[in-house]
């Protein structure tokens, strides 16, 4: 480096120091880039999760073989509050757990009821029971208060109740809490400029957004309907998983890959992986659900 370059470097360094000093004195600090501020890192391409609703009929070995072959790193296993006393399901779950540990697949307890938005005692009792088995790494809740008639008459109370339920579940146990949410929660105001999407993100460790569409990009696609929650997740520093439906939906054929088949879904989800990586919060894709996924046409 020449002496001229050295002098320029010194001047540049001194200028940066002065700018930083002024910022400190005035209380203005320039924000770090989003990825640095949140510490989030987009998921590797092909990172998958899946819902498993009935361990009573699924064979643990078959579930694990299916998961390993398709890059599934986490399984949301439905578990009722009465699980500890259900000998048959506990036996299957222990087998699933042993195999999942060997395959480095995470098991999360899946549960939920629309009524939990107001019946917090039931939600907390469920979490205590299922996590008390020691078989799960965390909770994955699917609570949909908009399915209740009261959503039409007292939406604000149900939205507040949902957020409070999540706060209680998170406070009750140190293990991660994740929630399934629709992509439109940002349209539900909760006061002071905040939305239900913000309230949920503040009370969970991650979310899975029900981005049920059969295209990757463009209008009304998986990435399009999820764009808002991906941006909010990045700002909040919370991972956001997108999701795909595989079961038949006669009232919304563009919401599922049932008609397109497994090969087409794989192609579209690869496109989602690529496009969604622009958002640091992107945490991969969950497929709903094991039973319908494995019976899709090729």
N, C-alpha and C positions, 0 to 999 in steps of 0.2 A: 504494500500500500504506500502511495506517495505521501509526502508531507501535506500536500494540498488536500488529499482525500482524508488524511487524519484530522486536519483542521475542520473540514466539513462535518465529519462524524462527531467531533466534539461540540460544534455549534448545534447540530441536530439533537444530540443528547441533552444539551443545556436547554434547548427550546422545549423539549418534551418535559423536562423537569419543571420548568416554569409553568407550563400548561397544567401539569398535575398539581402543582402548588396552588395555582389560582383556583382549580377545581375544588381542592380541599377547603380553601378559605371561603368560597362562595357556596359550598354545599352541593355543588353540581359534579357528579361523577358520571362519565359516559358509560352507558350499559355495555356489558360484554355481549358478544354474539350469542344468539339463543342457545346454540348447542353447548357453548361453554358455560352459560349461566345455569342451565338445567342439569348438565352432566348426563343427558340422555344420549343414547346411541341407537340408531335404527337397527332393527333386527336383521340378521343375515337372511338373504333370499332363501325361501323355502321353509322358513320357521313356521311350524304349524301347531295348533292345539285342536282338541275336539271335545264335544260333549258326549258323555256316556250316561244315558238316562236309566238303563235297567241292568244292573249287575246281576240281577236274579236270573236272567236268561242268557246273558253273554258269558262265553267261556274266557276266563282270564288269559289263557295262552293265545287264543285267537285275537283278542283285543290287542295284546302287546305285539303280536306279529304284524297285524295291520298297522299299528301306530309306528313301529320301527321302519316299516317299508315306505312310509309316507312322510317321514320327517317330523312326526308329532313329538313335541317335547313336553307337553302338558296335557293331562286328561282331566276334565271336570266331571267327577263321578257323583251322580246323584245319590244322596244319603238322607234318609228321613231321620227325624229326631229319635225314633225308636230303634235306630240301628244297633246300639250296643246290646240290645236284648234279642236281636234277630240273628240266631246262630248260623243259619244257612248263608245269609248275606255277609256276615262277618268272616266266615270261612273263605268265601270267594274273594272278599276284599283283601284278606291277608295274603292270599295267593297272588292277587294282582299287585299288591304292594311289594312283595318279594321280587317279582319279575320286573316291576317298574324300577326298583332301586338298581337292579343289575343293568338295566337298559338306560339308566340315567333319565328316566321319564318322571316328571313331577305329577303327583296326584293332589288335586284340590277338591274339597268337599263342595258339592253343588246342591243348593237348596233355595227355596223361595216360595212366597205366597203373596198375592196382592195385598192381603189383609195385614201383612207385617208392617206396612207403612204406618199403621196405627196401633197394631198389636206388637209392641216392641218386646214385651216379655216372651212371646212365642219365638220371635227371631233370636233372642239371646239364649233361650233354652235350647233351641236347635243347635246353635253354634257350640255351646258348652258340651252338648251330648256328642256331636260328631267329631269335634276336634279332640275331645277327651279320649277317643279310641286310639289316638297316636298314629293313625293311618294316613293322615293328610298334612300337607305342607302349609295349607292355608284355607281360607273360605272363598267361595265363588258364588255370589248371590244373584238370583234372577227374580227381582221383585218389581212387578209391573202395576203400580197403583192406577194407571189409566184404564185398567180393566174393570175397575170398580164403578158402580153407578155414581158415587159421590164425586168422581172426577169431573162430571158435568155440572155439578152444583157448588162444590167447594174445592176446587183445584188447588188453591193456595195452601189449604190445610194439609192436603195429602202430599203435596210437594215438600212442605216443611217436615211432615212426619217421616217421609222417606229419608231425608238428609239426617234427621235426628236418629233414625234407626241405624244408619251407617256409622254415625258418630259413636253410638253405643257399642256396636259390634267391634269397631276398631279399638275402642278403649278397653273392651273386655279381654282381648287377646293380642299378643304381640306379633302373631303370625300374619302374613300378608292378607289383605282383604281386597277382593276384586269384584266389580259389579257389572252385570250386563245392562246396557242402556240403549234406548232407541237413538237414532242419529239426530232427532229433532228436539232434544231437551234444551237446546240453546234458544228455542222459541218460547219457552215457558219462563216468564219473568218472576223473580223472587224478591224484588225490591232493591232499591239503591243501585240500579243499573246492573245487578247481577242476574244470572239465569240459573235454572235448575242444573244445567250442565256444569256450571262453576261450582255450585253447591255440592254436587256429587264428587267432582274431582277433588275437592278440598277434604273429603272424608274417606277416601279410599286410597289404596296403593296403586291401583291400575283399573282400567275399564276395558270391557269388550263391547264395541259398538255394533249393534245389529244392522250392518251395512248390506242387507240382503238385496242384491242386484246381480244381474248375470253378465255385466260388462265391466271392464277394468277402468276405462277412462271415458271422458266425454259427458254430456248431459245425463243426469240421473243414473250415473254409474256408481260402482262401489267407492271409488276415490272421491267422486263428486259429492255424494251425500255425506261422506265422512270428513270432508275438508274442514268444517268448522270445529269439530271435536278434536281433530288432529292438531289444529292450531292452538286450541285451548289446552290440550294436553301438553304440548311443547312449552307453552307459557307457564303452566302449573308444575312442570317437571314430572308428569305422571305418564307412564307408558299407556299407549292406546292400541288395542288389538282390533283389527277389522274382522268381519265374519262373513261366511258364505252359507247359504241354505242348500240342502240336497233333497229335501222331501217335496212331495207334490203340493202345489199351492194353486188350486183352481181359480181363486179370486185374484191372483197376482203372479202369472207365469213368468214375468220378467224379474221376479224376486227370488227365483230359485234356479239351480242348474239341473233340476230333475229331468227336464226335457232334453237338455243339451248333452248330458252324459259326462262321465268322469274325465275323458281325454280333453274335452272342451273346457271343463272347469279348470283342469291343471294349467292349460294355456292361459286362461284369463287370470288366474291367481298369480301366475308368473308375471303378468303385466302389472298387476296390483303391487307386487313386491317392488318392481322397478319404479313405478310412479310414486308410491307412497314413501319411498326412501328420502324424498325431499323434506319430509317432516321428521325431525329427531325423535318425536314421541312414538313413531310407528314401531309396534312390537310384534309384528307378524299377523297371521290369519288363523282364526279358529273356524272349524268346520262343524256345522250343525246338521246331522249328528251321526254317531257311529253306525247305528242300525240302518239308516237310510243311505249313508255314504257307501257302505259295503254292498248294498243291493242296487246301486246305480248301474245303468247300462254303460258299456265301455265308452 
